[in-house]
Amino acid sequence: MKACKRVGVSVSIVIPVLNEAQALPRILTAVEQLQQGFETEIIVVDGGSTDATLDVAHRYPCRILSAPRGRASQMNAGAALATGEVLLFLHGDTTLPLSACALINAALGESSTVSEVHRGAQWGWFDVRIDSSKWAFRLIEFCMNLRARLTRVCTGDQALFVRRELFESVGGYPNLALMEDVALSKILRKAAPANPIAAQAITSGRRWLKQGVVRTVLLMWELRLRYFFGESPQALHRRYYPERSDKT
């Protein structure tokens, strides 16, 4: 934990990674800036990278560990090591606003300026923005953010944060190959009030651009429908990551 004057709750930032050597310097540099004035720690959880991901991570002031591949497994491993009062789960291709820690404190009722209606909030997420100038992404972002607020179900790209005590009480992320963020959101929304943050997490548009915007949107809706109707997360994972069809 970084030593600094105590301001609000302490935050553990858990980052699951797999072959993110190119993106990781930008992400960790940005996360370091979030620490200003707050008690934070950065935990990088590697899922078996075969590139220089671990070498890059060792250049930064973070705790590093390995866990079985899969975001649920990796994030649960990071949470088990964390010491912060709040856990912030951040994908390796996503950056947060510089005021993220202050915003989380306010969202969880730790700020004197927060509305009374939100003082019971125990978890939340950020609105998302896709890192591309293409106009189609503005519509996609709007729909993603609206859906999350209406359903209280967020995606991993939206940087879910939760009080550690609550996270541990519900058993952490369900051990799923895919849709672990959806599953956890549904558990948390039954357990405690949420307070989403309007400030945006910026996530990479690389997958959208590589596979095509329309094709990716249709794929994501297909996966959600299949999950809703009971298809196994392992099968959905193979559909979403065909290049890893031989891995879980």
C-alpha positions as CSV (number, residue, x, y, z in Angstrom):
1,M,0.0,0.0,0.0
2,K,1.4,3.4,-0.9
3,A,2.1,5.5,2.1
4,C,0.4,8.8,2.1
5,K,-1.9,11.0,4.1
6,R,-5.2,9.2,4.7
7,V,-8.0,10.5,2.5
8,G,-11.2,8.5,2.4
9,V,-11.3,4.7,2.0
10,S,-8.3,2.7,0.8
11,V,-8.5,1.3,-2.7
12,S,-7.0,-1.9,-4.1
13,I,-6.8,-1.8,-7.9
14,V,-6.9,-5.3,-9.3
15,I,-5.8,-5.7,-13.0
16,P,-6.1,-9.1,-14.6
17,V,-3.7,-9.4,-17.6
18,L,-2.8,-11.8,-20.4
19,N,-0.3,-10.9,-23.0
20,E,-0.8,-7.1,-22.4
21,A,2.9,-6.1,-22.8
22,Q,2.0,-3.3,-25.3
23,A,-0.9,-1.8,-23.4
24,L,0.3,-2.3,-19.9
25,P,2.8,0.7,-19.7
26,R,0.0,3.1,-20.6
27,I,-2.4,1.5,-18.1
28,L,0.0,1.3,-15.2
29,T,1.3,4.8,-15.8
30,A,-2.3,6.1,-15.7
31,V,-3.1,4.0,-12.6
32,E,-0.1,5.4,-10.7
33,Q,-1.6,8.9,-11.2
34,L,-4.8,7.8,-9.5
35,Q,-2.9,7.3,-6.3
36,Q,-2.3,11.0,-5.7
37,G,-3.6,11.8,-2.2
38,F,-5.2,8.4,-1.7
39,E,-4.2,5.2,0.0
40,T,-4.0,2.7,-2.8
41,E,-2.3,-0.4,-4.1
42,I,-2.0,-1.9,-7.5
43,I,-2.2,-5.6,-8.0
44,V,-1.4,-7.1,-11.4
45,V,-2.6,-10.7,-11.8
46,D,-1.1,-12.6,-14.7
47,G,-2.9,-15.5,-16.3
48,G,0.1,-17.1,-18.0
49,S,1.3,-14.5,-20.4
50,T,3.8,-15.6,-23.1
51,D,5.0,-12.1,-24.0
52,A,6.8,-9.5,-21.9
53,T,3.8,-8.6,-19.7
54,L,5.6,-9.6,-16.4
55,D,8.8,-7.8,-17.4
56,V,6.7,-4.7,-18.0
57,A,4.8,-5.0,-14.7
58,H,8.0,-5.3,-12.7
59,R,9.0,-1.8,-13.8
60,Y,6.1,-0.3,-11.8
61,P,5.3,-0.1,-8.1
62,C,2.7,-2.9,-8.0
63,R,2.2,-6.3,-6.5
64,I,2.4,-9.1,-9.0
65,L,1.1,-12.6,-8.8
66,S,0.0,-15.4,-11.2
67,A,-3.3,-17.3,-11.2
68,P,-5.0,-19.8,-13.4
69,R,-6.1,-18.2,-16.7
70,G,-9.5,-16.6,-16.7
71,R,-10.6,-13.2,-15.5
72,A,-12.8,-14.5,-12.7
73,S,-9.9,-16.7,-11.4
74,Q,-7.4,-13.9,-11.7
75,M,-9.5,-11.2,-10.1
76,N,-10.5,-13.4,-7.2
77,A,-6.8,-14.2,-6.7
78,G,-6.0,-10.4,-6.7
79,A,-8.9,-9.7,-4.3
80,A,-7.6,-12.4,-1.9
81,L,-4.3,-10.6,-1.7
82,A,-5.7,-7.1,-1.5
83,T,-5.7,-5.0,1.7
84,G,-7.9,-2.1,0.6
85,E,-11.4,-1.4,1.9
86,V,-12.6,-1.1,-1.7
87,L,-11.7,-3.3,-4.6
88,L,-11.6,-1.8,-8.1
89,F,-11.4,-4.3,-10.9
90,L,-9.7,-2.8,-14.0
91,H,-9.3,-4.5,-17.3
92,G,-5.8,-4.3,-18.9
93,D,-7.0,-2.2,-21.8
94,T,-9.0,0.4,-19.8
95,T,-8.1,3.7,-18.1
96,L,-10.0,5.8,-15.6
97,P,-10.4,9.5,-15.0
98,L,-7.7,11.0,-12.7
99,S,-10.3,11.7,-10.1
100,A,-11.4,8.1,-9.9
101,C,-10.5,7.6,-6.2
102,A,-12.4,10.7,-5.2
103,L,-15.4,9.7,-7.3
104,I,-15.4,6.3,-5.7
105,N,-15.3,7.8,-2.2
106,A,-18.2,10.1,-3.1
107,A,-20.2,7.2,-4.8
108,L,-19.9,5.1,-1.6
109,G,-20.9,7.9,0.7
110,E,-17.5,8.7,2.0
111,S,-17.7,12.3,0.9
112,S,-19.4,15.1,2.9
113,T,-21.0,16.4,-0.3
114,V,-22.6,13.1,-1.3
115,S,-26.4,13.0,-1.5
116,E,-28.1,11.2,1.4
117,V,-29.8,8.8,-1.1
118,H,-26.4,7.3,-2.0
119,R,-25.0,6.9,1.5
120,G,-25.9,3.2,1.6
121,A,-24.3,2.4,-1.7
122,Q,-21.8,-0.5,-1.5
123,W,-20.7,-0.9,-5.1
124,G,-20.8,0.7,-8.5
125,W,-19.1,1.2,-11.9
126,F,-18.1,3.9,-14.3
127,D,-19.8,4.9,-17.5
128,V,-17.8,3.7,-20.5
129,R,-16.3,5.3,-23.5
130,I,-14.7,3.4,-26.4
131,D,-11.4,4.8,-27.5
132,S,-12.3,5.6,-31.1
133,S,-13.6,8.6,-33.0
134,K,-16.1,6.5,-35.0
135,W,-19.6,7.8,-34.6
136,A,-21.1,4.4,-34.2
137,F,-19.3,4.0,-30.9
138,R,-21.1,6.9,-29.4
139,L,-24.4,5.1,-29.9
140,I,-23.0,1.8,-28.5
141,E,-21.7,3.6,-25.4
142,F,-25.0,5.3,-24.8
143,C,-26.8,1.9,-25.0
144,M,-24.2,0.2,-22.8
145,N,-24.4,2.9,-20.1
146,L,-28.2,3.1,-20.2
147,R,-28.6,-0.6,-20.0
148,A,-26.2,-0.8,-17.0
149,R,-28.1,1.9,-15.1
150,L,-31.5,0.4,-15.9
151,T,-30.6,-3.2,-15.0
152,R,-27.9,-2.7,-12.4
153,V,-25.7,-5.0,-14.5
154,C,-22.3,-3.8,-15.7
155,T,-19.6,-5.1,-17.9
156,G,-15.9,-5.6,-17.0
157,D,-15.0,-2.6,-19.2
158,Q,-16.9,-0.4,-16.8
159,A,-14.5,-0.9,-13.9
160,L,-16.6,-2.4,-11.2
161,F,-15.8,-1.3,-7.7
162,V,-17.1,-2.8,-4.5
163,R,-16.4,-2.7,-0.7
164,R,-14.2,-5.7,0.1
165,E,-16.4,-6.8,2.9
166,L,-19.4,-7.1,0.5
167,F,-17.3,-8.8,-2.2
168,E,-16.1,-11.4,0.3
169,S,-19.6,-12.0,1.7
170,V,-21.0,-12.9,-1.7
171,G,-18.1,-15.2,-2.5
172,G,-16.4,-13.1,-5.1
173,Y,-16.6,-13.6,-8.8
174,P,-18.4,-16.8,-9.8
175,N,-15.9,-19.2,-11.4
176,L,-17.1,-18.7,-15.0
177,A,-15.1,-18.7,-18.2
178,L,-17.2,-15.7,-19.5
179,M,-19.9,-13.4,-18.2
180,E,-18.4,-13.3,-14.7
181,D,-19.0,-9.6,-14.6
182,V,-22.7,-10.0,-15.4
183,A,-23.1,-12.8,-12.9
184,L,-21.4,-10.8,-10.1
185,S,-23.5,-7.7,-10.9
186,K,-26.7,-9.7,-10.5
187,I,-25.5,-11.1,-7.1
188,L,-24.5,-7.6,-5.9
189,R,-27.6,-5.9,-7.0
190,K,-29.6,-8.2,-4.7
191,A,-27.2,-7.7,-1.8
192,A,-26.7,-4.0,-1.7
193,P,-27.5,-0.6,-3.4
194,A,-25.2,0.5,-6.2
195,N,-24.2,4.0,-7.3
196,P,-22.8,4.3,-10.8
197,I,-20.4,7.1,-11.7
198,A,-21.1,9.2,-14.8
199,A,-17.4,9.9,-15.4
200,Q,-16.1,7.7,-18.1
201,A,-13.7,4.7,-18.2
202,I,-11.9,4.7,-21.5
203,T,-11.7,1.2,-23.0
204,S,-9.9,0.1,-26.1
205,G,-11.8,-0.3,-29.3
206,R,-9.3,-2.8,-30.7
207,R,-11.6,-5.8,-30.7
208,W,-14.5,-3.8,-32.2
209,L,-12.2,-2.4,-35.0
210,K,-10.6,-5.8,-35.7
211,Q,-13.8,-7.7,-36.1
212,G,-16.1,-5.0,-37.3
213,V,-18.5,-2.9,-35.2
214,V,-21.8,-4.4,-36.4
215,R,-20.4,-8.0,-36.2
216,T,-19.1,-7.4,-32.6
217,V,-22.4,-5.9,-31.4
218,L,-24.3,-8.8,-32.8
219,L,-21.9,-11.3,-31.3
220,M,-22.2,-9.7,-27.8
221,W,-26.0,-9.7,-28.0
222,E,-25.9,-13.3,-29.2
223,L,-23.7,-14.3,-26.2
224,R,-26.0,-12.5,-23.7
225,L,-29.0,-14.3,-25.1
226,R,-27.3,-17.6,-25.0
227,Y,-26.2,-17.0,-21.4
228,F,-29.8,-16.0,-20.5
229,F,-31.1,-19.2,-22.0
230,G,-28.6,-21.3,-20.0
231,E,-25.7,-22.0,-22.4
232,S,-22.5,-22.8,-20.5
233,P,-20.0,-20.0,-20.0
234,Q,-17.3,-22.4,-21.3
235,A,-19.2,-22.6,-24.7
236,L,-19.7,-18.9,-24.7
237,H,-16.0,-18.4,-24.1
238,R,-15.1,-20.6,-27.1
239,R,-17.5,-18.5,-29.2
240,Y,-16.0,-15.2,-28.0
241,Y,-12.4,-16.3,-28.2
242,P,-12.1,-18.7,-31.1
243,E,-8.3,-18.1,-31.1
244,R,-8.2,-19.7,-27.7
245,S,-10.5,-22.6,-28.4
246,D,-8.1,-25.0,-26.9
247,K,-7.9,-23.1,-23.6
248,T,-10.3,-22.3,-20.8
